Amino acid sequence: QVQLVESGGGLVQPGGSLRLSCDASGSFYSIAVMGWYRQAPGQLRELVATMTSGGVTNYADSVKGRFTISRDNAKKTVSLQMNSLKPQDTAVYYCNARRLAIPAFNFWGQGTQVTVSS
């Protein structure tokens, strides 16, 4: 059974830091592009950062230089270190595992709330 479980969200002041983690279960992890997406109220879900199994990363322009994605293939985890947080980073953050080639899949976690406010 495939499962993605996020943790680490919460309330932080502007300029602060948070670290999100996602624990993955299932045999798909090693061939998946792992990533983080976010969705603010009234807005579409958007990409934050992704990382391939080989370590290639991709970041949204809005988080470059502030957020860092990493993955531990042995532990089947993916993390997002968020520094210099801004109020506009407030959103529900979702862990994602996807693969476009056969066998194709696209899995989501349940989401974790991140609120940046003074």
C-alpha positions in Angstrom: 0.0 0.0 0.0 1.3 3.4 -0.9 1.4 6.1 1.7 3.0 9.5 2.1 2.9 11.1 5.6 4.0 14.7 6.1 5.1 16.3 9.4 6.7 19.5 10.6 4.2 22.2 9.7 3.1 24.9 12.1 3.1 28.6 12.9 6.3 30.6 12.5 7.1 34.3 12.5 8.3 36.0 9.3 12.0 35.4 8.8 11.8 32.1 10.7 12.5 28.6 9.6 10.6 25.3 9.4 11.5 21.8 8.2 8.9 19.6 6.6 9.4 15.8 6.3 7.6 13.2 4.3 7.8 9.5 5.1 7.1 7.2 2.1 6.0 3.6 2.2 5.8 1.3 -0.8 8.1 0.0 -3.4 7.8 3.1 -5.7 10.2 5.4 -3.9 13.4 4.6 -5.7 11.9 5.4 -9.1 9.9 8.4 -8.1 10.4 12.1 -8.5 9.7 13.3 -5.0 8.4 16.8 -4.4 6.6 19.4 -2.4 3.7 21.4 -3.6 1.6 24.0 -1.8 -1.9 25.4 -1.9 -3.0 28.7 -0.4 -6.7 29.5 0.2 -8.4 30.3 -3.0 -5.4 29.5 -5.1 -4.3 26.5 -7.3 -1.8 24.0 -6.0 1.7 25.0 -7.1 5.1 23.4 -7.3 7.5 24.3 -4.6 10.4 21.9 -5.2 11.2 18.5 -6.7 14.1 16.1 -6.6 14.7 13.1 -8.8 16.2 9.8 -7.5 19.5 10.9 -8.9 19.5 14.2 -7.0 18.4 16.7 -9.7 16.4 19.5 -8.2 13.9 22.0 -9.4 12.6 25.0 -7.5 9.8 27.5 -7.9 11.4 31.0 -8.5 9.6 32.3 -5.4 11.5 29.9 -3.1 14.9 29.8 -4.7 17.7 30.6 -2.2 15.3 30.1 0.7 14.1 26.5 0.5 16.1 23.3 0.1 14.7 19.9 -0.8 16.6 16.8 0.2 15.9 13.1 0.2 17.2 10.1 2.0 16.8 7.1 -0.3 17.7 4.6 2.4 15.0 5.9 4.8 12.5 6.7 2.0 12.1 10.3 3.2 12.0 13.7 1.5 12.4 16.9 3.4 12.0 20.6 2.8 14.1 23.1 4.8 12.4 26.4 4.7 14.3 29.5 5.7 13.5 33.2 5.6 9.8 32.5 5.6 7.4 35.1 4.4 3.7 35.5 5.0 3.1 34.6 1.3 4.5 31.2 2.1 1.4 30.4 4.1 -0.3 27.4 2.6 -1.0 23.7 3.0 2.1 21.8 1.9 1.8 18.5 0.2 4.3 15.7 -0.4 4.2 14.2 -3.9 5.6 11.2 -5.6 5.3 10.9 -9.3 6.6 9.1 -12.3 5.7 9.9 -15.9 7.2 6.8 -17.6 5.7 3.4 -17.3 4.9 2.4 -14.6 3.4 5.8 -14.2 2.0 7.1 -10.9 1.1 10.3 -9.0 0.7 10.0 -5.2 -0.1 12.7 -2.7 0.1 13.1 1.1 -2.6 14.5 3.2 -0.9 17.9 3.6 0.5 19.9 6.5 -0.3 23.5 7.3 2.4 26.1 7.3 1.4 29.6 8.6 3.8 32.5 8.6 2.5 35.3 10.7 3.6 37.7 13.4 
